[in-house]
Amino acid sequence: MSSKKILTKKSIDFFEKYLNNPSPTGYEWEGQKIWMDYLKPYVDTFITDTYGTAVGVINPDAKFKVVIEGHSDEISWYVNYITDEGLIYVIRNGGSDHQIAPSKWVNIHTKKGIVKGIFGWPAIHTRESSKEEAPKLDNIFVDIGAKDKKEVEKMGVHVGCVITYPDTFQILNGNKFVCRAIDNRAGGFMIAEVARLLHENNIKLPFGLYVTNSVQEEIGLRGAEMITQTIKPNIAIVTDVCHDTTTPMIEKKKQGHTEIGAGPVISYAPAVQNKLRERILETAEAQKIPFQRMASSRYTGTDTDAFAYSNGGVASALISLPLRYMHTTVETVHKDDVENVIRLIYETLLTIKEGENFSYFE
C-alpha cells in the first residue's frame, strides 16, 4: 500500500460520529452498533458477547487466528450521593480526572433520557487565596438545577446513573483531531480502517482475522480478558494510545520521549512478544513508516497484557497512537499518526503466514 492519504471523508465522518456518541465503561453497546454498522461491508460475520465486546471476523473458518484490537469504552462518572439540597457527588468509572471537572457541562444518563448538569465550583471572590483548595473527588459536585433531593429524583437521576462529558469532535489547525474518548475509540476506528483497506484492496489473508473492539478496558482490561477466551487467538496486535511527553509538566526521565506527529509508538515490555515486535519494526522500516519506541516496566497497562497472558500464552504486541492530554475532554492526536498506525497494522498483517508461532526456539 502506498503512502497516499488513507483517510477518506466517509471514514472521518464515521470517526466523528463514533467519538461523539457516549460509550462509558459498562454502557458501550450503542457505540458498538455504530462501529459494527460501519464495519459490516468489510467482514464476513460478527461475534458479540454478553458484556458488549464486538468482533468483526474475516475468514471465520480458518483455524489460525489473528486479532487486531482496540477498546471502545470511555472514562465517566457515577452518581454516588445526592444531598438534601439537590447537589450530586460522584465516583469514578475508570480514571476520570477530578482536576478538569469544575465548570464542565455533563450529561447524566437516565431511563428518561439525558439530564444536563454542570460541575459547580465556588467563585474566586469567595475563596481564600492563601489556602486555595484544589479540585478533589470529595469536593467536586454536579448541579442539575434542582432545588432539593426530591426534585433530583423526580428528574430521573438516582445513585448509579452514569455521567459523561458532551464535548464533541473538532479538528485543530487542519491536522489535529481533538475530542474526549479518543482514548481509545481511535483504536476501534483504526482497526476498522484496516479491515476496510483489506477489503478495498482485495487482499485474501491466509488466516482468520478478528477485528476486536473490546469493552471495559478502563477498569482493568476486562473485555479483552473475556473475549480472548472466546476467540482463542494465535496472535494479537493491540492498538491503544500513549502519552505525548513533550507538553509542560511531564518528566521525560520517567515517561520517556514520545510525541504526536512522529509516528506510531512500538512498545517494549514483558507482555510484548519480542519476535512479533521485531516483525512490526522490520515492517515499519521496509515500508518507510516513521515510528517511535517506548519501554514499559512491568506491564503495558493496555489490553496487550490481557491477550498475552491468556490461553497458555498468545504472541502479542502493542502499537500505540501518541496523544496529548489523556483523560481530558481535549485529547489530541495527529492525523498523520492515525494514518501511519493504520498502515503499520495493515502492512504487518500482510507479512504473517498461517501457522507462524514466533517461537524463540525455532
QUIZI-V597169 format. One record per backbone hydrogen bond with DSSP energy under -1.0 kcal/mol. NH is the residue of the N-H (numbers start at 0). CO is the residue of the C=O. E is the energy in kcal/mol with one decimal. If there is no record, write none. Layout:
nh: (NH:NH)
co: (CO:CO)
e: (E:E)
This chain:
nh: (11:12:13:14:15:16:17:18:19:20:24:26:31:32:33:34:35:36:37:38:39:41:43:44:46:48:51:53:54:55:56:57:61:65:66:67:68:69:71:73:75:76:77:78:79:80:82:85:87:88:90:92:95:102:103:105:106:107:108:109:112:114:116:117:118:119:125:126:130:138:139:141:142:148:151:152:153:154:155:156:159:160:162:163:169:171:174:175:176:177:178:184:185:186:187:188:189:190:191:192:193:194:195:196:197:198:199:200:201:202:207:208:209:210:211:211:212:213:219:220:221:222:224:225:226:227:230:231:233:234:235:236:237:238:241:243:244:253:254:255:261:264:265:266:267:271:272:276:277:278:279:280:281:282:283:284:285:286:288:291:293:295:304:306:307:308:309:312:313:314:316:318:319:320:322:323:327:331:332:334:337:338:339:340:341:342:343:344:345:346:347:348:349:350:351:355)
co: (7:8:9:10:11:12:13:14:15:16:73:23:27:28:29:30:31:32:33:34:35:38:56:56:54:52:48:212:46:210:44:208:58:207:234:209:236:211:213:22:92:162:90:160:88:88:86:82:141:80:77:75:93:118:100:116:163:114:161:112:109:107:105:142:103:140:122:123:127:135:135:87:117:83:147:148:149:150:152:151:78:157:76:106:177:175:171:171:332:169:330:180:181:183:183:184:185:186:187:188:189:190:191:192:193:194:195:196:198:197:63:57:65:55:67:209:53:69:216:216:215:214:220:221:222:223:226:227:64:64:314:66:316:68:320:322:257:250:250:251:258:319:291:317:293:268:315:272:273:274:275:276:277:278:279:280:281:282:283:263:265:267:301:302:303:304:306:309:307:233:235:237:264:239:241:331:324:323:176:174:333:334:335:336:337:338:339:340:341:342:343:344:345:347:348:352)
e: (-2.4:-2.6:-2.0:-2.5:-2.5:-2.3:-3.0:-2.5:-2.5:-1.3:-1.7:-3.0:-2.0:-1.9:-1.6:-2.3:-2.9:-2.2:-1.8:-2.2:-1.8:-2.4:-2.5:-1.5:-2.4:-1.5:-1.5:-1.9:-2.6:-2.6:-3.3:-2.6:-1.6:-3.0:-2.9:-2.0:-2.1:-2.1:-3.4:-1.7:-1.8:-2.3:-2.7:-2.6:-2.9:-1.8:-2.9:-1.8:-2.5:-3.1:-1.8:-2.3:-1.6:-3.2:-2.4:-2.7:-3.3:-2.9:-2.8:-1.5:-1.5:-2.6:-2.0:-1.9:-2.7:-1.5:-1.5:-1.1:-1.8:-1.7:-1.4:-3.1:-3.1:-1.4:-1.9:-2.3:-2.0:-1.6:-1.5:-1.7:-2.4:-2.2:-3.0:-2.5:-2.4:-3.1:-1.2:-1.6:-2.3:-2.9:-2.1:-2.2:-2.1:-1.1:-1.3:-2.2:-2.7:-2.3:-1.5:-2.0:-1.8:-1.9:-2.2:-2.5:-2.4:-2.0:-2.9:-2.2:-1.4:-2.6:-3.0:-2.5:-3.1:-3.2:-2.8:-1.0:-3.1:-2.4:-2.1:-1.8:-1.9:-1.3:-2.0:-1.7:-2.7:-2.3:-2.8:-2.3:-2.8:-1.6:-2.6:-3.0:-2.9:-3.0:-1.8:-2.6:-3.0:-1.2:-2.9:-2.5:-1.3:-2.6:-3.2:-1.6:-2.5:-1.5:-3.0:-2.5:-2.5:-1.6:-1.8:-2.5:-2.8:-2.2:-2.4:-2.3:-2.6:-2.4:-2.8:-3.0:-2.0:-2.9:-1.7:-2.2:-2.9:-1.8:-1.6:-3.1:-1.8:-1.1:-1.9:-2.7:-3.3:-2.5:-2.3:-2.7:-1.2:-1.9:-2.2:-3.2:-1.9:-2.4:-2.3:-2.5:-2.0:-2.5:-2.3:-2.4:-2.5:-3.0:-2.0:-2.3:-1.4:-1.5:-1.1:-1.9)
